[in-house]
Amino acid sequence: MASIVASAHAGRGSGGKGPRGLHVGIGDDAAVVDLGSPAVLSTDAQVQGTHFELDWLSAEALGRKAFLVAFSDLSAMGARARWALLSLEAPASMSMRRGRALLRGFVAACRENDVALVGGNVAAAPRLALTVTAVGEAHRSLTRAAARDGDDIHLVGNPGDAAAGLELLAAGGRRGKLVQAWRRPPCHLQLGRALSRNVGVGAAIDLSDGLVLDLSRVAAASGLGALLDTDRLPLSRALLAAVRGRGGLVNEALEYALGGGEDYLLLFTARPDRRSRNSIASLGRRHGVAISRVGSMDSSLKAGSVVNTRGQALEGGYQHFLTSRGARA
């Protein structure tokens, strides 16, 4: 299946004919690129049976999701996305047609975000897996350790939708807004870059393992506690309706929002003054996203802890090797 990658990029070539800063692309043993700023690198895997099942989404949608999940890390760092490498492991039974559909979805996401796929690998394996290396550059990187005492905690989007969608998929559901939230995570690369240029913004993280768990990582790295106002969480109408109607969901809406994971939303901290809040509200309007203020960082709390407004400790989230859910369900 090595020809899948090459055919998906016919015309990109090497010798300076590809995207700006690409000297040698697909077709040689390695890509050669220029990065004028500090490089930002991350890698992520989507593995059949751990992250998805084959009948949960189309091959093209899976290729697109693999891109979005991997590059969510770069958005949280405030990086400009530049390059991608894709390693595809597939069983011998997978058709060339399905392989090309995977690449088609991945390449479409690359093009939409001005990212060049510069290499990868194809190997036979017992089950399907896509491993993506995301490469970008940043003048100022947002980190988990940069939250300050008193900072507001801001959340982009609606937490819990994707986790609920995953549960519906595992139960046989295939349609609806919650399922679509899992199938197609948001892309906040442009917003992340804008946040990195905002001097009031401190720390940032993308929510892949659950709001409480990922917020606790920011708190621990910054040596602070986090006060989370659960009444301010922007729960979607789709999630609330599905829970009220018991449409295959077994938990309460707040449980999905706090510990579900799979959202790939941005969470960040920023100064609590009026100027900073107005600036963030303006960013939300400019990028067409809802940004909610859901709490604050607090040095009087135990470092790494997350508590609600009643002082109760909040826990939950997905941890590989410690949580056994089967396809994240």
CORGI-V315886 format. One record per residue. N is the residue number from 1. RES is the residue in one small letter. SS is DSSP state (H for helix, E for strand, C for the rest). D_CENTER is the distance of its C-alpha to the mean C-alpha in Angstrom with 1 decimal. Layout:
<<N;RES;SS;D_CENTER> <N;RES;SS;D_CENTER>>
This chain:
<<1;m;C;27.9> <2;a;H;27.6> <3;s;H;29.0> <4;i;H;25.9> <5;v;H;23.9> <6;a;H;27.1> <7;s;H;27.9> <8;a;H;24.5> <9;h;C;25.1> <10;a;C;28.9> <11;g;C;30.0> <12;r;C;27.4> <13;g;C;29.7> <14;s;C;30.5> <15;g;C;33.0> <16;g;C;31.3> <17;k;C;31.0> <18;g;C;27.2> <19;p;C;24.7> <20;r;C;25.7> <21;g;C;25.7> <22;l;E;25.7> <23;h;E;29.0> <24;v;E;28.6> <25;g;C;26.1> <26;i;C;26.1> <27;g;C;29.5> <28;d;C;30.2> <29;d;C;29.4> <30;a;C;26.7> <31;a;C;25.2> <32;v;E;26.6> <33;v;E;24.7> <34;d;C;25.5> <35;l;C;23.2> <36;g;C;25.1> <37;s;C;22.9> <38;p;C;21.4> <39;a;E;18.9> <40;v;E;15.3> <41;l;E;14.2> <42;s;E;11.5> <43;t;E;11.6> <44;d;E;9.8> <45;a;E;11.9> <46;q;E;12.1> <47;v;E;15.5> <48;q;E;17.9> <49;g;C;19.2> <50;t;C;16.4> <51;h;C;13.3> <52;f;E;15.3> <53;e;C;18.9> <54;l;H;20.5> <55;d;H;21.8> <56;w;H;18.6> <57;l;C;17.6> <58;s;C;19.3> <59;a;H;19.0> <60;e;H;18.0> <61;a;H;15.2> <62;l;H;14.0> <63;g;H;14.3> <64;r;H;12.2> <65;k;H;9.4> <66;a;H;9.7> <67;f;H;9.3> <68;l;H;6.3> <69;v;H;4.3> <70;a;H;6.5> <71;f;H;6.6> <72;s;H;3.5> <73;d;H;5.9> <74;l;H;8.7> <75;s;H;8.0> <76;a;H;8.3> <77;m;H;11.3> <78;g;C;12.8> <79;a;C;13.4> <80;r;E;14.9> <81;a;E;13.4> <82;r;E;16.5> <83;w;E;16.6> <84;a;E;15.2> <85;l;E;16.9> <86;l;E;16.6> <87;s;E;18.5> <88;l;E;19.5> <89;e;E;21.4> <90;a;E;23.3> <91;p;C;26.4> <92;a;C;29.6> <93;s;C;29.8> <94;m;C;26.9> <95;s;C;28.4> <96;m;H;28.2> <97;r;H;27.4> <98;r;H;24.2> <99;g;H;23.2> <100;r;H;23.8> <101;a;H;21.8> <102;l;H;18.7> <103;l;H;19.3> <104;r;H;20.1> <105;g;H;16.7> <106;f;H;14.9> <107;v;H;17.5> <108;a;H;17.3> <109;a;H;13.6> <110;c;H;14.9> <111;r;H;17.8> <112;e;H;16.2> <113;n;C;14.3> <114;d;C;17.4> <115;v;C;16.1> <116;a;E;18.8> <117;l;E;18.5> <118;v;E;21.2> <119;g;E;21.7> <120;g;E;20.8> <121;n;E;22.8> <122;v;E;23.9> <123;a;E;25.4> <124;a;E;27.0> <125;a;C;25.6> <126;p;C;26.3> <127;r;C;23.0> <128;l;C;20.2> <129;a;E;17.3> <130;l;E;15.1> <131;t;E;14.2> <132;v;E;12.5> <133;t;E;13.5> <134;a;E;11.9> <135;v;E;14.6> <136;g;E;15.1> <137;e;E;17.5> <138;a;C;17.9> <139;h;C;21.0> <140;r;C;19.6> <141;s;C;16.5> <142;l;C;15.0> <143;t;C;15.1> <144;r;H;15.0> <145;a;H;18.8> <146;a;H;19.7> <147;a;C;20.0> <148;r;C;23.7> <149;d;C;26.0> <150;g;C;26.1> <151;d;C;22.8> <152;d;E;21.4> <153;i;E;18.0> <154;h;E;16.0> <155;l;E;13.3> <156;v;E;11.8> <157;g;C;12.1> <158;n;C;13.4> <159;p;C;12.3> <160;g;C;13.6> <161;d;H;13.7> <162;a;H;11.3> <163;a;H;13.1> <164;a;H;16.4> <165;g;H;15.6> <166;l;H;15.1> <167;e;H;18.4> <168;l;H;20.1> <169;l;H;19.3> <170;a;H;20.6> <171;a;C;23.7> <172;g;C;24.3> <173;g;C;22.8> <174;r;C;21.6> <175;r;C;21.6> <176;g;C;20.5> <177;k;H;17.9> <178;l;H;16.2> <179;v;H;16.1> <180;q;H;14.7> <181;a;H;11.9> <182;w;H;10.9> <183;r;H;12.0> <184;r;C;10.2> <185;p;C;6.8> <186;p;C;7.4> <187;c;C;7.5> <188;h;C;8.5> <189;l;H;10.0> <190;q;H;13.4> <191;l;H;13.0> <192;g;H;11.6> <193;r;H;14.7> <194;a;H;16.9> <195;l;H;16.0> <196;s;H;16.9> <197;r;C;20.2> <198;n;C;20.9> <199;v;C;23.2> <200;g;C;22.8> <201;v;E;19.1> <202;g;E;18.9> <203;a;E;15.9> <204;a;E;12.2> <205;i;E;9.2> <206;d;E;5.6> <207;l;E;6.6> <208;s;C;6.1> <209;d;C;9.9> <210;g;C;11.4> <211;l;H;12.4> <212;v;H;15.6> <213;l;H;14.7> <214;d;H;11.9> <215;l;H;14.4> <216;s;H;17.1> <217;r;H;15.6> <218;v;H;15.8> <219;a;H;19.2> <220;a;H;20.4> <221;a;H;19.5> <222;s;H;21.2> <223;g;C;24.2> <224;l;C;23.9> <225;g;E;23.5> <226;a;E;21.5> <227;l;E;23.2> <228;l;E;21.1> <229;d;C;22.9> <230;t;H;21.8> <231;d;H;24.1> <232;r;H;22.0> <233;l;C;18.8> <234;p;C;18.1> <235;l;C;18.4> <236;s;C;18.5> <237;r;H;21.8> <238;a;H;20.6> <239;l;H;19.6> <240;l;H;22.8> <241;a;H;24.9> <242;a;H;23.6> <243;v;H;24.4> <244;r;H;27.7> <245;g;C;28.7> <246;r;C;27.5> <247;g;C;26.1> <248;g;C;25.3> <249;l;C;23.3> <250;v;C;24.8> <251;n;C;23.2> <252;e;C;23.4> <253;a;H;20.8> <254;l;H;20.3> <255;e;H;19.6> <256;y;H;16.6> <257;a;H;15.3> <258;l;H;16.1> <259;g;H;15.3> <260;g;C;13.6> <261;g;C;10.1> <262;e;C;7.7> <263;d;C;6.9> <264;y;C;3.3> <265;l;E;6.2> <266;l;E;7.8> <267;l;E;10.8> <268;f;E;13.6> <269;t;E;17.4> <270;a;E;20.2> <271;r;C;24.0> <272;p;C;25.6> <273;d;C;28.2> <274;r;H;28.9> <275;r;H;28.2> <276;s;H;24.6> <277;r;H;24.0> <278;n;H;25.6> <279;s;H;23.6> <280;i;H;20.2> <281;a;H;21.6> <282;s;H;22.6> <283;l;H;19.2> <284;g;H;17.9> <285;r;H;20.8> <286;r;H;20.5> <287;h;H;17.0> <288;g;C;17.6> <289;v;C;15.2> <290;a;C;16.4> <291;i;E;16.1> <292;s;E;17.9> <293;r;E;19.7> <294;v;E;19.4> <295;g;E;21.3> <296;s;E;22.5> <297;m;E;22.6> <298;d;E;26.0> <299;s;C;28.0> <300;s;C;30.5> <301;l;C;28.1> <302;k;C;27.5> <303;a;C;24.9> <304;g;C;21.7> <305;s;C;22.8> <306;v;E;21.4> <307;v;E;24.2> <308;n;C;24.8> <309;t;C;27.5> <310;r;C;30.1> <311;g;C;29.4> <312;q;C;28.1> <313;a;E;25.6> <314;l;C;22.3> <315;e;C;20.7> <316;g;C;18.4> <317;g;C;15.1> <318;y;C;14.3> <319;q;C;15.6> <320;h;C;16.2> <321;f;C;20.0> <322;l;C;20.8> <323;t;C;19.5> <324;s;C;21.0> <325;r;C;19.7> <326;g;C;19.9> <327;a;C;17.0> <328;r;C;15.0> <329;a;C;17.5>>
